[in-house]
């Protein structure tokens, strides 16, 4: 007998009651033991006393004892042996509920000593006449594999499971599929197995047919398991893909949202092989109503659905084209739902519905939650950039909002206005006085930087531009770096446009920036400007006042390869986060090779493209907006890009400053890189201040994209390793 | 796959903890307490720390939490949490800290049954109730036979129904419950109006009856009969697992073997020609900075034989309201300072009737320049024997071997609670 607790206290009393001669008292004591266990008290010392109560006809008491055993078996391996007999006996009980309970619990005990005794009863239960026992035994094989894979293989349980896929009972089939999938995942994630190993659960055309039959008969959860297996199946030809799609489509009408999403996943995967336009159209048409219906689910399910709808829209923008109104936010929606709805509304915006969208967004801008208000205003900007015909109305709404003079509304509106100026240069100059009138309101760096950029860009149209910029030059050293960089550039622009009046101020700002500033980025940029201006003002003009390509809203927030991967995992965590599984599962370590595999081809493509772009001397600013320009999607990072640049002759020319290309932008690349080595984050916003504002529709994506492409960067540049080591816990920060 | 399942109270104390897999220790509960319960700024129902993800649902000051270490199926996990909540509601009538504490043994039994190794198992309430009960089951040879029946039902092709159901009087009750979602702009334009419908059925039928259910679904009616104008266009239908989805997909017939007792047969959504039962016209003026005047009229827009009951309007007032002077001819209106609303309750509004509220809110002077956000007016109500979508049950046919006569009852209800919003 093990060491007894002192003869007083709660545990002692329990121990006495557990040994009581009265049945009711014993049962009550077991309940109290479980209650203590739940709140985290250590009741492992009562193990022998509880064990004595195992042999009973009372099913409820048995379950309670089993619950206790599952918890403490690991801590008392010697004593667990005493329980084995009862388990083995129970697995032969005439009552199927008892048989199933015994086999279910034995699998959960996880004590080395008991495992060997598990095989025989399991063997028997797998062939039990009662389907309830069989379905429990099927999952027990997965439990055993988790503990000791050799035992499963040696006893031929795997083959037995394979046979059970043909079981007459759909529930057994579903659990068998779940167990096999579980084992398959465990086996393939083992480091010893190479990735070319097909694994233990290969779905053949015969199995496929059985799964398709079971699909219509099993319970809702079983359907999800079966659908997941169907998603893994590689169709032999187009006809088979079509067949699968046709069989799965009815599941769209299931009441359980996870079945609907699992069916959407299967369709999205197998639709890749379907060539018949008409069928694709039909499938997409049938997909829309169930997706909309998911919006009347509880908020958490709704959120999962919205995140997935977001992905689906990136692949097929036409899927819900007439349904924007259902995404209008309700006043009492949780914030996370509202934010997702906003993003989807912008994706669905077109010329026809832009009016409805704007009046809705304007409404949101007067709500209480600051974060949501800002996102709504940002959405107005996105709508303006996306829909040319609606831009003017967007600007009017923004002006209305600025008129409210609520500080954060005004600041956000200014940031958004800058984006609109970039898309439609010289179109809405009439707005500038209103913006400048709110100069004193601005206290956030991004808003300030935006307004300064606007002043610099339209310096020749604003009479008192030198006065306005003078204000910022006076407080130059107190401002944050993005504002300093922006002030610097704006003053130089002003000088180039109005050389006579701005002579003094440009001198002042260059002196301050080179002498009193502690940011190397700001200093370097100031030096470059200074040198440019003093050697060749014409070159300076070509660099600083170069034509900027208009910005656009990216259709996708993730790279195409990742999008395909995520669409294959619809309704999983990965699809909710819009990130590949490796970034948050596993030991948090993401092998460079693993990530690289997926994006390699694309990287090469985009590197090429980026080079061409730079050499041609056009669209160079796109390098800043990595998420923006479709041409450079998937580009790893600013640093990597610069590395590439410096290896080519054309780029070398650029760096030496002998070319007439927009050096301004290259400097910004360095700026971005420098910033990242200091802060450990890739912020391109630092360069000219456009990095973050437009192209981060949702918080996760702004971090998400660097993480995707990150793989190829560490090899060459010093900064990213720091990023790599960053614990994956950072994911938390995003939410 | 769900690795662990917890229930916490508001303070973060563990009420229920069950580990389904062994990749966690019980102490993982502490992490959740620190990161979520004691964190005031939680902005997502899923929290991932390292490679551990916590899914949580808040209900009546409880946290229902599922934990996983894999790339789990998020929709499935949340559906499972909600299923658990529904099971508790059905067993205990409610779900709160008290009912969880009082029934923890039963809850452990339930969560052991509805989930095995992290995979959800049969969670049909009707079936569960046959073998997980508040009275303890004694296992004996006699019970074994009964258990065989139960288990084959729990796994059978009709896992939702026992074969040996007998009733003296065969009855089926159909409740069509519609929830109207409305958002109306300040100018009186309908921004969004749609109907979420539920068809709730209580079947007390002998044997294994085969049912056929017919609605005035436009797609069906257009095919068979012509010239009937009152057909309804359903945007989407979702069915209980007993309904044969393949049949519906092919011919839009709704055929099924119903579970015994109460269940939700189908849900549907309709967006075209929604009839709004209540029309609300609001005139709200800010008089200077010290007063807001309200004139709000509610008009019942349906047949005057029907009536709306339990009508509750929640009329927002600015945050710095001191007193509100309310005048109503029908019902009672009262200012609730804690929620910054005037609650106007009208027990009954007859079809065609008009009720008006006039009021003035006096404001305390503030230095705050922030304009009043003007949250929407929220209207709750119930109208019996009225469907906003115009849906009608055309038939419910019951076929059974013994060919008995059955009585069917149909009831309609249109309601709104928190979904009928009018901006002003």
Interface residues (C-beta under 8 A of the other chain):
Chain A: X31 X34 X35 X38 X39 X40 X57 X58 X59 X60 X61 X62 X63 X64 X67 X70 X71 X93 X94 X95 X96 X97 X98 X100 X104 X107 X108 X110 X130 X131 X132 X133 X135 X136 X139 X142 X143 X146 X169 X170 X171 X172 X175 X178 X182 X185 X216 X217 X219 X220 X221 X224 X225 X228 X249 X250 X251 X253 X254 X255 X256 X257 X258 X260 X261 X262 X289 X290 X292 X293 X296 X298 X299 X300 X301 X303 X304 X305 X325 X326 X328 X330 X331 X332 X335 X336 X356 X359 X360 X363 X366 X367 X368 X404 X405 X406 X569 X571 X572 X573 X574 X575 X576 X577 X581 X584 X585 X586 X587 X588 X727 X728 X729 X731 X732 X735
Chain B: X1 X13 X14 X15 X16 X17 X19 X21 X22 X26 X29 X35 X43 X44 X45 X46 X47 X48 X49 X50 X51 X53 X55 X57 X68 X69 X70 X71 X72 X73 X74 X75 X76 X78 X79 X80 X81 X82 X104 X105 X108 X109 X112 X116 X117 X119 X120 X121 X122 X123 X124 X131 X136 X137 X138 X139 X140 X141 X143 X144 X147 X148 X150 X151 X152 X154 X155 X156 X157 X159 X181 X183 X185 X191 X192 X194 X196 X235 X236 X237 X238 X239 X240 X241 X243 X244 X245 X246 X248 X249 X264 X266 X267 X269 X271 X369 X370 X371 X373 X374 X375 X376 X378 X418 X419 X421 X423
